[in-house]
Amino acid sequence: MIALIDYGAGNLTSVRKALTALGADFATPARPEECARFSAVIVPGVGNFAATSALVGPWRDTIAATVRRGTPLLGICLGMQWLFEGSDEAPDVPGLGVLEGRVTRLRGNAEAGLKIPHVGWNALDFRGTARILAGLGPHSHVYFTHSYAAPVTDDAAAITEYGVTFSAAVERDNVSGVQFHPEKSGEIGLHILSNWLRAV
């Protein structure tokens, strides 16, 4: 059973639809202590990093403890950014900190027609081998909508370029994250979610 975390920053409806389509069992815990009965955790989210302040305290402590126990964790969009130490979008709000680095704002380029936020389809450039990206063809396209992005670190499983190069997917041990929205990325997105579900 997967814990789908609701902290009010929600793309929960579309994530629930995708998980249902894949036959996954999931529920939304009302309290942090309920997480102990789940075998995996998904932290979704859209919008400003400040929204993750709702996770500071018991939720953050509980999710960090589940990660230390080896429970699979997937962050989606804002949920992936939260895996890092923090974001320039809300400097006083800490991230979960299971991945090193800080999230920064994308840089637009009017001459190149690059507007912020980055909204639309873009290609993944794979780096090494990652479970969540297994079986995908080169330059698979997925759907993004964001103004801030995580740096390219050793944990980057795929990168994308939009004005700057950023981490589009990350994976370290039991922790995975995607900056794009797999639940809005058609068959490729469902394939990525299916890959993750096989590991939980």
Z-matrix of the N, CA and C atoms (Angstrom, degrees):
N
C 1 1.469
C 2 1.526 1 109.64
N 3 1.336 2 115.97 1 132.95
C 4 1.462 3 122.04 2 -176.56
C 5 1.527 4 109.81 3 -100.84
N 6 1.319 5 116.01 4 135.04
C 7 1.459 6 121.77 5 174.12
C 8 1.521 7 108.77 6 -89.17
N 9 1.333 8 117.17 7 116.74
C 10 1.461 9 122.82 8 176.90
C 11 1.527 10 106.86 9 -100.08
N 12 1.327 11 116.33 10 108.83
C 13 1.464 12 121.34 11 -170.69
C 14 1.525 13 110.96 12 -79.97
N 15 1.338 14 115.44 13 126.49
C 16 1.466 15 122.25 14 178.36
C 17 1.522 16 108.71 15 -110.13
N 18 1.335 17 116.63 16 108.72
C 19 1.465 18 120.92 17 177.95
C 20 1.529 19 110.75 18 -120.88
N 21 1.345 20 115.65 19 21.25
C 22 1.458 21 120.75 20 174.07
C 23 1.513 22 114.80 21 82.73
N 24 1.341 23 117.96 22 17.02
C 25 1.463 24 120.09 23 -179.58
C 26 1.505 25 110.79 24 -119.59
N 27 1.237 26 117.15 25 44.41
C 28 1.385 27 128.61 26 -152.67
C 29 1.451 28 132.63 27 -78.80
N 30 1.290 29 119.10 28 116.42
C 31 1.456 30 121.20 29 158.13
C 32 1.527 31 108.18 30 -107.97
N 33 1.327 32 115.85 31 36.37
C 34 1.462 33 119.90 32 -173.77
C 35 1.520 34 113.12 33 -63.09
N 36 1.329 35 116.97 34 -38.03
C 37 1.468 36 119.37 35 -176.30
C 38 1.519 37 111.02 36 -60.68
N 39 1.338 38 117.74 37 -46.87
C 40 1.456 39 120.47 38 -178.23
C 41 1.528 40 111.11 39 -70.93
N 42 1.331 41 117.88 40 -34.23
C 43 1.465 42 120.14 41 176.88
C 44 1.525 43 110.06 42 -67.55
N 45 1.328 44 116.44 43 -41.88
C 46 1.477 45 119.90 44 177.11
C 47 1.527 46 111.00 45 -59.57
N 48 1.335 47 116.95 46 -41.62
C 49 1.471 48 120.64 47 179.23
C 50 1.520 49 111.26 48 -61.16
N 51 1.336 50 116.06 49 -44.60
C 52 1.459 51 120.12 50 -179.11
C 53 1.523 52 111.06 51 -65.02
N 54 1.325 53 117.05 52 -43.23
C 55 1.470 54 120.54 53 179.77
C 56 1.525 55 110.76 54 -65.03
N 57 1.321 56 116.18 55 -38.83
C 58 1.466 57 120.28 56 177.72
C 59 1.521 58 110.48 57 -63.88
N 60 1.333 59 116.94 58 -42.20
C 61 1.463 60 121.36 59 179.40
C 62 1.523 61 111.60 60 -61.31
N 63 1.340 62 116.02 61 -29.02
C 64 1.462 63 121.02 62 -179.27
C 65 1.529 64 112.28 63 -91.95
N 66 1.335 65 116.38 64 0.71
C 67 1.462 66 120.45 65 177.55
C 68 1.516 67 114.30 66 75.50
N 69 1.337 68 117.44 67 22.13
C 70 1.465 69 121.10 68 -178.68
C 71 1.526 70 111.37 69 -80.81
N 72 1.317 71 115.97 70 146.25
C 73 1.462 72 121.98 71 173.15
C 74 1.521 73 108.45 72 -93.51
N 75 1.336 74 116.32 73 124.76
C 76 1.467 75 119.67 74 -178.22
C 77 1.522 76 109.40 75 -148.94
N 78 1.324 77 114.66 76 161.65
C 79 1.463 78 121.90 77 176.02
C 80 1.519 79 107.42 78 -154.34
N 81 1.330 80 115.86 79 163.44
C 82 1.462 81 121.19 80 179.66
C 83 1.522 82 109.04 81 -108.76
N 84 1.327 83 118.11 82 106.68
C 85 1.466 84 120.12 83 -179.31
C 86 1.523 85 111.31 84 -65.57
N 87 1.330 86 115.80 85 140.20
C 88 1.460 87 120.63 86 -179.97
C 89 1.526 88 111.95 87 -86.14
N 90 1.342 89 116.38 88 -23.98
C 91 1.458 90 121.33 89 -177.54
C 92 1.525 91 109.80 90 -136.14
N 93 1.329 92 117.30 91 149.35
C 94 1.466 93 120.10 92 -177.50
C 95 1.519 94 113.61 93 -54.98
N 96 1.333 95 116.94 94 -40.21
C 97 1.465 96 119.57 95 -175.78
C 98 1.521 97 113.12 96 -63.64
N 99 1.333 98 117.49 97 -17.98
C 100 1.461 99 120.49 98 178.14
C 101 1.524 100 112.25 99 -70.87
N 102 1.325 101 117.40 100 -18.76
C 103 1.466 102 121.10 101 -176.14
C 104 1.524 103 112.27 102 -61.72
N 105 1.312 104 117.20 103 -23.44
C 106 1.467 105 120.44 104 -177.13
C 107 1.528 106 112.60 105 -60.73
N 108 1.336 107 117.32 106 -24.74
C 109 1.468 108 119.28 107 -177.01
C 110 1.528 109 113.05 108 -89.37
N 111 1.332 110 118.40 109 0.72
C 112 1.460 111 121.92 110 -178.63
C 113 1.528 112 110.43 111 -100.61
N 114 1.328 113 115.40 112 151.10
C 115 1.464 114 120.39 113 -178.63
C 116 1.522 115 112.83 114 -95.94
N 117 1.333 116 117.85 115 -7.07
C 118 1.461 117 122.15 116 179.72
C 119 1.527 118 108.68 117 -161.07
N 120 1.343 119 115.81 118 161.05
C 121 1.468 120 121.11 119 -175.94
C 122 1.526 121 109.48 120 -134.16
N 123 1.332 122 116.81 121 135.68
C 124 1.464 123 122.44 122 170.87
C 125 1.528 124 108.37 123 -118.99
N 126 1.331 125 115.52 124 128.88
C 127 1.468 126 121.73 125 173.92
C 128 1.527 127 106.87 126 -112.91
N 129 1.341 128 118.13 127 101.44
C 130 1.468 129 120.80 128 178.12
C 131 1.531 130 109.78 129 -87.20
N 132 1.317 131 116.88 130 -164.30
C 133 1.454 132 118.97 131 173.78
C 134 1.516 133 113.66 132 146.18
N 135 1.327 134 115.50 133 147.63
C 136 1.456 135 123.25 134 172.29
C 137 1.524 136 107.25 135 -138.28
N 138 1.334 137 116.35 136 156.82
C 139 1.456 138 119.18 137 174.54
C 140 1.515 139 113.14 138 102.85
N 141 1.331 140 115.28 139 -155.66
C 142 1.453 141 123.28 140 -171.98
C 143 1.528 142 111.57 141 -77.17
N 144 1.344 143 115.40 142 142.12
C 145 1.465 144 120.24 143 179.75
C 146 1.525 145 111.71 144 -59.62
N 147 1.330 146 117.11 145 -24.01
C 148 1.464 147 120.38 146 178.94
C 149 1.525 148 112.06 147 -58.53
N 150 1.328 149 116.65 148 -25.68
C 151 1.465 150 119.90 149 179.42
C 152 1.525 151 111.78 150 -61.65
N 153 1.338 152 116.95 151 -26.76
C 154 1.466 153 119.66 152 -178.99
C 155 1.523 154 112.10 153 -72.45
N 156 1.343 155 116.89 154 -6.55
C 157 1.472 156 118.87 155 175.72
C 158 1.526 157 111.15 156 -61.12
N 159 1.341 158 116.84 157 -21.86
C 160 1.468 159 120.76 158 176.61
C 161 1.530 160 111.21 159 -66.19
N 162 1.333 161 116.59 160 -17.69
C 163 1.460 162 120.41 161 179.75
C 164 1.528 163 112.73 162 -92.78
N 165 1.331 164 117.45 163 -10.87
C 166 1.463 165 120.43 164 -179.38
C 167 1.526 166 108.97 165 -64.60
N 168 1.318 167 116.07 166 136.10
C 169 1.467 168 119.85 167 -178.99
C 170 1.515 169 111.50 168 103.72
N 171 1.339 170 117.18 169 -134.68
C 172 1.471 171 120.43 170 -173.78
C 173 1.532 172 114.78 171 -57.32
N 174 1.343 173 117.48 172 -40.72
C 175 1.461 174 118.58 173 179.61
C 176 1.525 175 110.60 174 -62.83
N 177 1.320 176 116.94 175 -48.38
C 178 1.469 177 121.33 176 -179.48
C 179 1.517 178 110.70 177 -60.66
N 180 1.333 179 116.74 178 -44.87
C 181 1.461 180 120.96 179 -179.49
C 182 1.529 181 111.26 180 -62.97
N 183 1.328 182 116.22 181 -42.07
C 184 1.463 183 120.74 182 -178.33
C 185 1.518 184 111.20 183 -67.88
N 186 1.335 185 117.39 184 -44.73
C 187 1.460 186 120.12 185 -179.82
C 188 1.530 187 110.43 186 -65.69
N 189 1.329 188 117.12 187 -39.45
C 190 1.465 189 120.35 188 176.69
C 191 1.527 190 110.57 189 -60.94
N 192 1.317 191 116.98 190 -39.38
C 193 1.467 192 120.80 191 179.81
C 194 1.520 193 110.99 192 -67.37
N 195 1.334 194 117.36 193 -37.94
C 196 1.468 195 119.87 194 178.82
C 197 1.526 196 110.53 195 -66.29
N 198 1.342 197 116.36 196 -36.75
C 199 1.466 198 120.01 197 177.66
C 200 1.526 199 109.93 198 -64.40
N 201 1.335 200 117.20 199 -43.53
C 202 1.467 201 120.52 200 179.84
C 203 1.525 202 111.21 201 -62.49
N 204 1.328 203 117.33 202 -29.12
C 205 1.471 204 120.53 203 178.09
C 206 1.524 205 112.17 204 -79.34
N 207 1.333 206 117.63 205 -5.48
C 208 1.452 207 120.79 206 178.49
C 209 1.515 208 114.48 207 96.32
N 210 1.326 209 117.77 208 8.09
C 211 1.462 210 121.11 209 178.55
C 212 1.531 211 109.81 210 -67.66
N 213 1.336 212 118.77 211 131.27
C 214 1.472 213 120.37 212 177.71
C 215 1.530 214 111.48 213 -63.05
N 216 1.319 215 115.73 214 135.39
C 217 1.466 216 122.94 215 -179.96
C 218 1.517 217 108.73 216 -129.38
N 219 1.337 218 116.29 217 131.08
C 220 1.462 219 122.35 218 176.00
C 221 1.513 220 109.70 219 -122.39
N 222 1.334 221 116.35 220 124.33
C 223 1.457 222 121.45 221 173.45
C 224 1.515 223 109.76 222 -104.57
N 225 1.337 224 116.82 223 134.83
C 226 1.465 225 122.06 224 -179.02
C 227 1.526 226 109.40 225 -117.89
N 228 1.328 227 116.90 226 124.81
C 229 1.471 228 124.52 227 177.85
C 230 1.529 229 110.41 228 56.64
N 231 1.326 230 118.81 229 -111.10
C 232 1.460 231 121.08 230 176.95
C 233 1.530 232 110.39 231 -59.02
N 234 1.316 233 116.58 232 -32.91
C 235 1.462 234 121.03 233 177.53
C 236 1.521 235 111.83 234 -64.41
N 237 1.329 236 118.27 235 -33.63
C 238 1.463 237 120.17 236 174.62
C 239 1.524 238 110.66 237 -69.64
N 240 1.332 239 117.07 238 -42.96
C 241 1.468 240 119.90 239 179.11
C 242 1.525 241 110.91 240 -59.05
N 243 1.336 242 116.07 241 -35.34
C 244 1.465 243 121.24 242 -179.23
C 245 1.529 244 112.20 243 -65.90
N 246 1.331 245 118.46 244 -20.89
C 247 1.460 246 121.17 245 178.38
C 248 1.530 247 111.56 246 -65.97
N 249 1.329 248 117.04 247 -22.45
C 250 1.459 249 121.77 248 -177.74
C 251 1.537 250 110.56 249 -85.75
N 252 1.323 251 115.47 250 -175.41
C 253 1.467 252 119.65 251 -172.75
C 254 1.528 253 113.08 252 -74.11
N 255 1.318 254 116.66 253 -25.86
C 256 1.454 255 120.07 254 -179.34
C 257 1.510 256 110.20 255 168.90
N 258 1.344 257 115.93 256 -175.76
C 259 1.462 258 121.03 257 -177.13
C 260 1.520 259 110.25 258 -141.82
N 261 1.320 260 115.77 259 142.40
C 262 1.461 261 120.49 260 175.64
C 263 1.525 262 111.43 261 -65.22
N 264 1.337 263 117.93 262 -15.90
C 265 1.461 264 120.93 263 179.30
C 266 1.524 265 111.71 264 -68.56
N 267 1.329 266 117.13 265 -30.94
C 268 1.466 267 122.67 266 177.70
C 269 1.522 268 106.62 267 -144.46
N 270 1.333 269 117.39 268 79.15
C 271 1.466 270 121.88 269 -169.39
C 272 1.518 271 115.52 270 -58.29
N 273 1.322 272 117.44 271 -26.37
C 274 1.465 273 120.01 272 -176.52
C 275 1.530 274 113.53 273 -88.35
N 276 1.331 275 116.99 274 -3.62
C 277 1.465 276 120.74 275 -177.54
C 278 1.529 277 109.07 276 -100.46
N 279 1.332 278 118.24 277 119.28
C 280 1.464 279 119.40 278 -179.33
C 281 1.517 280 112.27 279 -76.43
N 282 1.318 281 115.58 280 146.63
C 283 1.453 282 119.85 281 170.09
C 284 1.521 283 109.51 282 -83.99
N 285 1.313 284 116.04 283 -176.91
C 286 1.462 285 119.86 284 177.88
C 287 1.528 286 110.51 285 -67.81
N 288 1.335 287 116.46 286 -33.43
C 289 1.455 288 120.44 287 174.29
C 290 1.512 289 115.43 288 78.25
N 291 1.336 290 117.58 289 18.81
C 292 1.468 291 118.80 290 177.14
C 293 1.529 292 111.04 291 -81.42
N 294 1.340 293 117.30 292 -14.07
C 295 1.459 294 122.65 293 174.34
C 296 1.529 295 108.29 294 -122.33
N 297 1.335 296 116.25 295 141.05
C 298 1.458 297 120.14 296 -179.20
C 299 1.521 298 110.66 297 -77.97
N 300 1.336 299 115.12 298 147.04
C 301 1.457 300 120.04 299 175.47
C 302 1.512 301 111.80 300 118.78
N 303 1.332 302 113.85 301 167.94
C 304 1.454 303 121.02 302 -176.15
C 305 1.528 304 109.96 303 -128.50
N 306 1.315 305 116.22 304 140.80
C 307 1.463 306 123.02 305 -178.74
C 308 1.526 307 109.41 306 -80.83
N 309 1.339 308 117.14 307 134.99
C 310 1.465 309 121.72 308 -178.51
C 311 1.526 310 110.73 309 -129.17
N 312 1.312 311 115.93 310 165.05
C 313 1.463 312 121.57 311 -177.73
C 314 1.530 313 110.60 312 -74.56
N 315 1.326 314 115.39 313 140.58
C 316 1.455 315 120.88 314 172.65
C 317 1.523 316 109.68 315 -66.96
N 318 1.325 317 116.26 316 153.68
C 319 1.469 318 120.44 317 177.33
C 320 1.521 319 109.19 318 -107.73
N 321 1.309 320 116.19 319 122.29
C 322 1.458 321 120.04 320 178.09
C 323 1.515 322 111.22 321 -77.29
N 324 1.315 323 115.11 322 169.90
C 325 1.460 324 120.84 323 177.79
C 326 1.525 325 107.22 324 -149.37
N 327 1.326 326 116.27 325 97.74
C 328 1.462 327 121.16 326 -175.00
C 329 1.530 328 111.47 327 -60.13
N 330 1.343 329 116.78 328 -38.97
C 331 1.459 330 120.37 329 -178.91
C 332 1.526 331 111.54 330 -63.58
N 333 1.326 332 116.05 331 -34.28
C 334 1.464 333 120.41 332 179.81
C 335 1.532 334 111.71 333 -90.80
N 336 1.338 335 116.53 334 1.18
C 337 1.455 336 120.66 335 -179.98
C 338 1.521 337 113.80 336 73.91
N 339 1.336 338 115.90 337 23.24
C 340 1.466 339 120.35 338 -179.85
C 341 1.520 340 109.41 339 -96.21
N 342 1.313 341 116.24 340 106.83
C 343 1.462 342 121.62 341 -179.59
C 344 1.527 343 109.60 342 -101.98
N 345 1.320 344 115.08 343 154.12
C 346 1.461 345 121.87 344 175.80
C 347 1.519 346 107.16 345 -110.88
N 348 1.336 347 119.20 346 129.67
C 349 1.468 348 127.20 347 8.39
C 350 1.528 349 113.94 348 -74.44
N 351 1.305 350 114.45 349 160.02
C 352 1.460 351 122.94 350 173.01
C 353 1.520 352 107.00 351 -79.16
N 354 1.324 353 116.53 352 110.08
C 355 1.462 354 121.15 353 -178.63
C 356 1.521 355 108.40 354 -128.16
N 357 1.325 356 115.83 355 123.13
C 358 1.455 357 119.67 356 176.19
C 359 1.515 358 112.48 357 135.41
N 360 1.329 359 114.35 358 -168.51
C 361 1.461 360 121.92 359 -174.23
C 362 1.521 361 110.22 360 -90.15
N 363 1.323 362 115.26 361 139.38
C 364 1.449 363 120.10 362 177.94
C 365 1.526 364 108.41 363 -149.24
N 366 1.329 365 115.53 364 158.79
C 367 1.471 366 120.82 365 -173.86
C 368 1.519 367 111.95 366 -87.75
N 369 1.328 368 114.84 367 150.40
C 370 1.450 369 122.28 368 173.79
C 371 1.523 370 109.49 369 -96.02
N 372 1.318 371 115.35 370 134.75
C 373 1.460 372 122.01 371 174.46
C 374 1.530 373 106.48 372 -110.58
N 375 1.324 374 116.85 373 107.43
C 376 1.462 375 121.23 374 -172.05
C 377 1.528 376 111.50 375 -72.96
N 378 1.329 377 114.37 376 144.57
C 379 1.466 378 122.32 377 175.57
C 380 1.530 379 107.78 378 -125.07
N 381 1.312 380 116.02 379 105.97
C 382 1.455 381 119.31 380 -179.58
C 383 1.518 382 111.40 381 72.79
N 384 1.322 383 115.54 382 -155.40
C 385 1.456 384 122.51 383 -176.80
C 386 1.519 385 109.36 384 -117.27
N 387 1.315 386 116.96 385 130.98
C 388 1.463 387 121.68 386 177.54
C 389 1.514 388 108.91 387 -134.79
N 390 1.326 389 116.49 388 140.79
C 391 1.467 390 120.99 389 -178.58
C 392 1.520 391 111.69 390 -58.14
N 393 1.327 392 117.34 391 -42.64
C 394 1.466 393 119.55 392 -173.52
C 395 1.528 394 112.58 393 -69.68
N 396 1.338 395 117.40 394 -17.92
C 397 1.465 396 120.62 395 -177.70
C 398 1.525 397 112.38 396 -108.15
N 399 1.317 398 117.43 397 7.60
C 400 1.465 399 121.42 398 -177.63
C 401 1.526 400 110.69 399 -59.61
N 402 1.327 401 116.00 400 136.84
C 403 1.453 402 121.35 401 174.74
C 404 1.508 403 115.49 402 84.94
N 405 1.320 404 118.35 403 1.67
C 406 1.470 405 120.99 404 178.86
C 407 1.521 406 110.87 405 -87.64
N 408 1.324 407 116.23 406 145.91
C 409 1.450 408 121.02 407 177.59
C 410 1.519 409 111.09 408 -78.99
N 411 1.333 410 117.46 409 161.53
C 412 1.468 411 121.56 410 178.80
C 413 1.530 412 111.47 411 -56.33
N 414 1.316 413 115.31 412 139.65
C 415 1.469 414 123.00 413 175.41
C 416 1.538 415 112.58 414 58.97
N 417 1.308 416 116.60 415 36.49
C 418 1.466 417 120.23 416 174.16
C 419 1.526 418 109.20 417 -58.76
N 420 1.328 419 116.54 418 139.06
C 421 1.458 420 121.62 419 -177.15
C 422 1.533 421 111.07 420 -99.25
N 423 1.327 422 114.92 421 137.29
C 424 1.467 423 122.30 422 179.47
C 425 1.524 424 109.15 423 -135.77
N 426 1.328 425 115.79 424 167.16
C 427 1.468 426 120.97 425 -171.61
C 428 1.530 427 111.56 426 -100.71
N 429 1.337 428 114.93 427 125.62
C 430 1.462 429 122.38 428 -179.67
C 431 1.527 430 111.27 429 -113.04
N 432 1.319 431 115.96 430 150.27
C 433 1.465 432 121.66 431 164.19
C 434 1.529 433 107.45 432 -154.44
N 435 1.345 434 116.15 433 103.23
C 436 1.471 435 120.69 434 -175.25
C 437 1.524 436 110.00 435 -167.20
N 438 1.338 437 114.82 436 158.45
C 439 1.459 438 121.96 437 176.41
C 440 1.524 439 111.99 438 -114.57
N 441 1.332 440 116.35 439 -17.57
C 442 1.462 441 122.48 440 -179.98
C 443 1.523 442 108.70 441 -121.79
N 444 1.334 443 115.86 442 155.59
C 445 1.466 444 119.32 443 -176.86
C 446 1.518 445 110.39 444 -151.06
N 447 1.323 446 114.87 445 157.61
C 448 1.460 447 122.06 446 -179.11
C 449 1.520 448 110.84 447 -84.17
N 450 1.329 449 116.77 448 152.40
C 451 1.465 450 120.11 449 179.57
C 452 1.521 451 111.51 450 -71.60
N 453 1.322 452 115.02 451 163.09
C 454 1.467 453 120.87 452 174.66
C 455 1.525 454 107.48 453 -84.32
N 456 1.316 455 115.64 454 115.18
C 457 1.461 456 122.13 455 179.98
C 458 1.528 457 108.67 456 -125.56
N 459 1.316 458 116.04 457 -176.43
C 460 1.468 459 120.39 458 177.96
C 461 1.521 460 112.14 459 -63.57
N 462 1.346 461 117.52 460 -16.80
C 463 1.463 462 121.52 461 -179.37
C 464 1.529 463 112.61 462 -87.77
N 465 1.328 464 117.28 463 -3.27
C 466 1.465 465 120.23 464 -179.16
C 467 1.526 466 110.42 465 -68.57
N 468 1.325 467 116.06 466 123.55
C 469 1.466 468 122.18 467 176.65
C 470 1.524 469 110.77 468 -94.33
N 471 1.337 470 115.93 469 -25.46
C 472 1.466 471 122.17 470 175.82
C 473 1.512 472 108.27 471 -153.36
N 474 1.314 473 115.65 472 147.34
C 475 1.461 474 120.77 473 177.54
C 476 1.521 475 109.00 474 -122.04
N 477 1.320 476 114.98 475 159.77
C 478 1.461 477 122.09 476 175.91
C 479 1.521 478 107.53 477 -139.36
N 480 1.321 479 116.34 478 149.84
C 481 1.460 480 120.29 479 178.38
C 482 1.519 481 109.99 480 -112.32
N 483 1.326 482 115.01 481 128.29
C 484 1.466 483 121.53 482 172.92
C 485 1.528 484 105.84 483 -149.99
N 486 1.319 485 115.96 484 87.87
C 487 1.458 486 120.11 485 -172.96
C 488 1.519 487 110.89 486 79.79
N 489 1.320 488 116.01 487 -50.44
C 490 1.458 489 123.50 488 173.53
C 491 1.526 490 107.70 489 -130.78
N 492 1.311 491 116.17 490 166.62
C 493 1.457 492 120.83 491 175.75
C 494 1.525 493 108.60 492 -93.66
N 495 1.316 494 116.27 493 132.99
C 496 1.468 495 120.45 494 -177.93
C 497 1.523 496 110.32 495 -138.71
N 498 1.330 497 115.60 496 166.11
C 499 1.463 498 120.94 497 177.16
C 500 1.517 499 109.58 498 -75.30
N 501 1.326 500 116.24 499 119.58
C 502 1.460 501 121.08 500 177.36
C 503 1.528 502 111.37 501 -93.72
N 504 1.337 503 115.67 502 -26.41
C 505 1.469 504 120.95 503 176.17
C 506 1.517 505 107.41 504 -149.14
N 507 1.329 506 115.24 505 144.29
C 508 1.458 507 121.02 506 179.36
C 509 1.519 508 109.36 507 -131.46
N 510 1.314 509 114.87 508 153.76
C 511 1.460 510 119.16 509 175.79
C 512 1.518 511 108.97 510 -155.48
N 513 1.327 512 115.80 511 127.00
C 514 1.461 513 121.73 512 172.32
C 515 1.521 514 107.99 513 -143.41
N 516 1.310 515 116.36 514 114.15
C 517 1.465 516 121.41 515 -179.83
C 518 1.527 517 110.08 516 53.82
N 519 1.329 518 117.62 517 -116.73
C 520 1.471 519 121.62 518 -177.28
C 521 1.528 520 112.97 519 -92.52
N 522 1.326 521 117.52 520 5.42
C 523 1.467 522 122.03 521 -177.91
C 524 1.526 523 109.99 522 -106.66
N 525 1.333 524 116.81 523 126.47
C 526 1.462 525 122.64 524 177.97
C 527 1.518 526 109.15 525 -131.98
N 528 1.313 527 115.91 526 154.26
C 529 1.457 528 119.57 527 176.68
C 530 1.510 529 111.08 528 -156.33
N 531 1.329 530 116.16 529 150.07
C 532 1.462 531 122.20 530 176.58
C 533 1.529 532 108.78 531 -134.43
N 534 1.339 533 116.35 532 130.81
C 535 1.458 534 120.22 533 178.46
C 536 1.526 535 111.55 534 -74.97
N 537 1.305 536 116.02 535 -29.43
C 538 1.459 537 121.35 536 179.26
C 539 1.532 538 110.47 537 -81.28
N 540 1.331 539 115.36 538 178.29
C 541 1.468 540 120.90 539 179.54
C 542 1.529 541 109.33 540 -105.68
N 543 1.329 542 118.59 541 98.85
C 544 1.463 543 119.32 542 178.71
C 545 1.520 544 112.18 543 -62.22
N 546 1.329 545 116.41 544 -30.81
C 547 1.467 546 120.12 545 -178.79
C 548 1.524 547 112.36 546 -71.31
N 549 1.351 548 116.76 547 -9.49
C 550 1.462 549 121.24 548 177.26
C 551 1.531 550 111.62 549 -119.80
N 552 1.326 551 115.43 550 13.92
C 553 1.464 552 120.35 551 -174.71
C 554 1.522 553 113.00 552 -110.17
N 555 1.325 554 116.79 553 28.26
C 556 1.454 555 121.46 554 173.60
C 557 1.519 556 113.54 555 61.02
N 558 1.337 557 115.60 556 -145.88
C 559 1.464 558 120.90 557 -176.12
C 560 1.523 559 112.58 558 -63.97
N 561 1.323 560 116.85 559 -35.16
C 562 1.465 561 119.43 560 179.23
C 563 1.523 562 110.28 561 -65.37
N 564 1.327 563 116.39 562 -42.71
C 565 1.459 564 119.85 563 178.15
C 566 1.516 565 112.40 564 -62.46
N 567 1.327 566 116.16 565 -42.46
C 568 1.466 567 119.85 566 178.02
C 569 1.526 568 110.77 567 -65.31
N 570 1.319 569 116.68 568 -35.58
C 571 1.469 570 120.63 569 177.41
C 572 1.530 571 110.38 570 -62.52
N 573 1.325 572 117.06 571 -42.62
C 574 1.461 573 121.58 572 178.97
C 575 1.525 574 110.85 573 -63.85
N 576 1.329 575 116.78 574 -46.00
C 577 1.468 576 119.97 575 177.02
C 578 1.518 577 111.20 576 -61.62
N 579 1.321 578 116.48 577 -39.76
C 580 1.461 579 120.90 578 178.61
C 581 1.520 580 111.08 579 -63.11
N 582 1.326 581 117.04 580 -40.94
C 583 1.466 582 120.88 581 175.63
C 584 1.516 583 110.81 582 -57.62
N 585 1.326 584 116.04 583 -46.25
C 586 1.463 585 119.75 584 -179.75
C 587 1.523 586 111.36 585 -64.46
N 588 1.333 587 116.42 586 -42.29
C 589 1.466 588 120.35 587 -178.68
C 590 1.526 589 111.87 588 -62.31
N 591 1.312 590 117.01 589 -32.27
C 592 1.468 591 120.09 590 179.42
C 593 1.520 592 111.51 591 -65.35
N 594 1.334 593 116.97 592 -22.51
C 595 1.463 594 120.46 593 -177.62
C 596 1.524 595 112.66 594 -91.07
N 597 1.329 596 117.75 595 -4.95
C 598 1.476 597 119.29 596 -175.63
C 599 1.523 598 111.00 597 -100.90
